[in-house]
Amino acid sequence: MSVKAVTQMNPGDVHALLSARSRPFSEVAGPPQRGIGPLPAARLIVDKATRDRIVIFDPSLAPYLRRVVRSVDVRPWHSEAPRFLIALTPEWTTATFGAGIDAAQVWERMAERCPPLHQHLAPAAALYPSDETWWELFIRDIAIFAQPRIIWPVASVAQRFALTEPGWLAGPGTCHAPGSFFLLGVLMSRLAWLALTVECRVGNACRLLPEQVGRLPIPDATDAERAAVESLVQRIVALTRERVLLERQFTQQLLKNFGPPGATPGVHLERWWDLRFDALRSAIAARFGGDIPARFRDQWEAEHASAVTRRVALSETIALAEDALNARVARLYGAEGDESVSD
């Protein structure tokens, strides 16, 4: 049966078909888990500048400000962690201030020990009783984040699974599971997404809760089949990272040359590759109040065209690799891929 034929099946029959040569995700890799949260206060997530002020004042806090991946930080094949979670635990409180000390005393001593931390958290303190150590987090199995994890948003309208870097935490609005190139490849395949949307769709979005992803059928594979999928996924991840780097570098170049300190690109310039050069000039003028100087326009037009061409090439290469991945995973599920596969 072809992938196209599977997409036209009744929803209940899709899961039955994919389960024939598969085992549930939870049985293969262990039950997926929710990310850390909900947090007692949004101020527990900080940007790098705030993190640096705290750690410069008190270097011992560095291990407790951990990079965290939020749902907005997850893209297809790629995740980022531009923010940090203030992950103070009850164990930290006891080790730092001693046992038997009440919450009000801890709060006072925190102000003495690290004023930047205390000042940052102070606006949230008014929401809690003085006898409550509201800033403490109870993070289950934090050691598992020492290794890469597969991460995805709880709610999404599109297929967004990616790997984290070692040490990154899965934050609010995310779920996670053990890192595996093979499992990532299956999760990002067309048939797996079809199975997930059948079970998880709510309106226009999918609620990808741990228990629902845990029931996803994962096809059995020989060592050679697994290695082929892993190789494709590694290539897609590397190409996606290269594309993200290209996007960021050109955006930063625009901000450096045309924006004031601390400027952000806005909705149009952050997708500069979708703009023709005249539209790029208009977006720069609208965002920053000035056009590209005439003597530099030819240079910028050439650089923009080169970056757009490079991004198109990367996107086309990624699409070809994704086609090959979809065909391989389809064969593992017992369906015939609609794309050709090069061995």
N, C-alpha and C positions, 0 to 999 in steps of 0.2 A: 504494500500500500504506500502511495506517495505521501509526502508531507502535505501537499495541497489537499489530498483526499481526507487526511486526518483533520485538517482545519474545518472541514465541512461536516464532521461527525457531530452527533448529539453530545452535549457536554459530559454526560455520565459515561459514555462509551470511550471518550478520550482517555480518561484516567484508567479505565480498565485495560485499554490497549497498551498504554505505556507501562503499566504495572506487570505485564506478562513476563518481561525479562528483566525485572528490576527489583530493588528493595527500597523501602522508605529512607529518606534522607537521614532521619534520626537513628535508624539502625546502622547506616553506613558510617556516619560521622559523629553521632551523638546529637542530642536535642539542641537545636538552635536556642539562643538566649536573647533577651532584650538588652539594649544598651543601658548604661548607667542613667538613672533618673526614675521618676521626676526629681528635679533638684529643688531644694528648699528655697533657693533664690537664684535668679538669673545672673547675679553678680559673681557667682562662683565660676563662671566662664569669663576669661579675660583675654585681651589681645596681647601681642608680644611685648608692646611697650610697657603695659602694666605689669606683666610677668617679670620683665627685666628690672623694673624699679623695686619690686618686692625682693627678688633674689639678690640684687646688688646689696641691698641693705642687710639681708639675712641669707647668706648662701646655703645654710642648712635646710632651707625650705625648697631648694631646687628639686629634690626628688618628689615633692608633693604638688608641684605644678606640672601636670602631665599634658602632653598634646592630646587633644580630643577631636574625634571625627563626629560632626553633627550630620543630621540628615541632609542639609543643604550642601555638605562637603562631598557627597557621594555622586559620582558621575558614572556612566557606563565604562567599566574596566579601570576606573581611576578614582582614588580618594585622596583627599588632602586634609591636613590638620593645622589650619592657620591659627586656631585658638587653643587656649590652655584651660584645664580644669583645676581649680584649687581643691585638691583631694586630701583634705585633712581628715584623719580618722580618729576614733576614740583612742587608739594606741598612740597616735602622735600626741594627743592631749596629755595622756598619762606620762609618756616619756619626756615631754617638754616641761610640764608644769608640776608633775608629781601626782600621786594618787590622793583621793580624798578631798580634792579641791572643787568647789562648786562652780557653776557656769559663770556667775557674775565675776568671780575672782579670775577665772581664765580670761574673760573678756578684758578685764583691766590689765592683766599681765601681758596679753597680746599687744595692747597699745604701747606698753613699755618696750617689749621685745622687738616688735616690727611695726612701727607706725604706718608705713605704706600699706601693709596688709590690713591693719585695723581701719585705716581711713577709707580704703576701698570697700570694705564690708559694712561700714557703719550705716549707710543708707538702708540696708536690708535689715539691720538689727532692730530697727523700730517696729518691725512687723512681728517680732517674737518676744515672748516673756523673758525677763532677765535671768530666769533660772533654767533656761534651755540652751544647750550647746547646739544650736540650730545649724551651724556651719559644718558639723561633722557629717561625713558620708560613710555609709556602711556598704562597701563594695565587695560583692561576693566574688571569690575566685579571681582577684586582681592579677594573680600570677599568670593566668592564661594569656594575658595581653603581651607577655614577653615575646610571643611568637606572632607572626602575621595572622590576621583573621579575615574571613570573608565578611563583608559588611554590606548592609542594604537599608534603605529607609523603610520605616513601617508602612508609610503611605506613599504611593507613587503612581503616576499615570504612565510611566515608561519603565523599561527594564534597566535597573541601576544596581548592579552588583559589582563589587570591587574588592581588592585586597588592601589591607592596612599595612603600614610598616611596623616592625617590631617595636613594642613599647607604647604604641598609640592606643588610647582608650576608645571604646565605642560609646558615644554620648547619647543624650536624649533624642528620641525619635528614630533610633536605629535598632537593628537586630544584628546578631553576629553568630558565626559558626567557625569551626576550625579552618585555618587557611589551607587551601589545596588548589593547585592549578586545574586539576581534573574537575573537581566539583564546581569551580568558578566557570569552567567551560560549559558544563551541563546547565548551570543556572542561567547563563547568558545565551543559551541556545533557543531557537525558535520554538521547538516542541515543548521545552520546559516552561517557557513563558506562556504558551497556550494552556498548559495544564494548570499553571498558577492562576491565570486569569479566569479560568473556568470556576475555580474554587474561591478565589479571593476578591473578585470584583465587587466593588460597592459604588454604584453610580459610574462615574467616569474614571475612578481610581481603583487601585488594588490595595487591600489591607493585607500586607505580607507579614502576618503575625508568626511568631516562632512555631507554634503548633501546626499552622497550615503549611509553612515551608518544610517542616519536619515530616509531613506526609508526602512530599513530592517524590515520585518514583525516580530513583537514580539507577541508570542501566548498569548491568554487569559488564565488565570489560576485561579482556586479557591484558597482560603486561604491555604487549605491543600496541594494543588499541589505546590503552591509557596513555602511553608515552606519546603517541601521535596527537592526541587531544592536548596534552600538556604542552607539547612543542608549539602548537598553533596558538594556544592561550598566551604563552610567554611572549611570542612574537607580537600578538595583538596588544598586550599590556605595554610592551616596550614602545611600539609605534604610537599608542595613545599617549604615553608619557612624553614622547617627543613632540607630538602635536600640541599638548597642553603647554609645554615649555615654549614652543614657537608663539603660541597665542599670548602667553604672559610677557615674553620678551618684547614683542612689538607693542603691546599695550603700555608697558613700562616706558618704552621709548617715546610714545606719544605723550604720556604724562610728563616725562622729564623735559621734553622740548617745548610743550605748549601749555601745560597746566601749572597752576600755582602750587606751592608746597602743600602736601597733604591732599591733593585733588584726587578724585575718583573718576573713572571713565564715563559712567552713565550707561544707559541701556543701549545706546547706538554705538558708541566707540568700543564698548566691550565686545562687540561682534563686528570688528573692523573688517573681517574677511567677507562679510556679506555686502559691503559697500563698494560702489565704484569710486574712483578717486575724487570726482567732483562732489559726491555725497560725503566722502570722508572729510573733505575740506569744510563742507557745510556743517557737519557734526562737530568738528573742532571749533568752528566759529560760534556755534550755538552753545557749546559747553563752556568754552574758555574765553569767548569774547574777542577772538582775533583769528584771522586767516593765516595760512602758511605763507611766510614772506616769499615774494615772487622769485627771488634769486635761488631759493631752495626747493621750488615746486617740482622741477624736473627730477631732482635727486629723490625727493619723497615719493613721487609717482613711481619711479623705478623700484624703490625699496618696498613700497606697498604691493606692487604687482608681483615682485619676487616672492614676498611672504605669502600672498594669496595662492600663487602657483604651487609653492611648497606645501601649503596646507591642503590644497586639493589633491596633490599627489599622495600625501599621507592618508587622507580620508579614503581615497580609492583603494589604496593598498590594504587598509584596515577592512574595508568592505569585502574585498576578495578573500581575505583570511577568514572573515566571519562566515562567508558563504561556504568555504571549505569546512569550517567547524560545524556549521549546521548540518551539512551532509554527513559528516562522521558521526555526530551524535544521533542523527536520525537512524543511521544503520544500526547503532547500538540499541536503539529502542525497537528495532525491527521494522522500521519504515524505510522507504526508499527516498534518499535525498533528492531534492529537485535540482541540486547543483552538482557539477562535476567535482571530483576529488582527485587531487594530484598526489600520488604517493612519493 
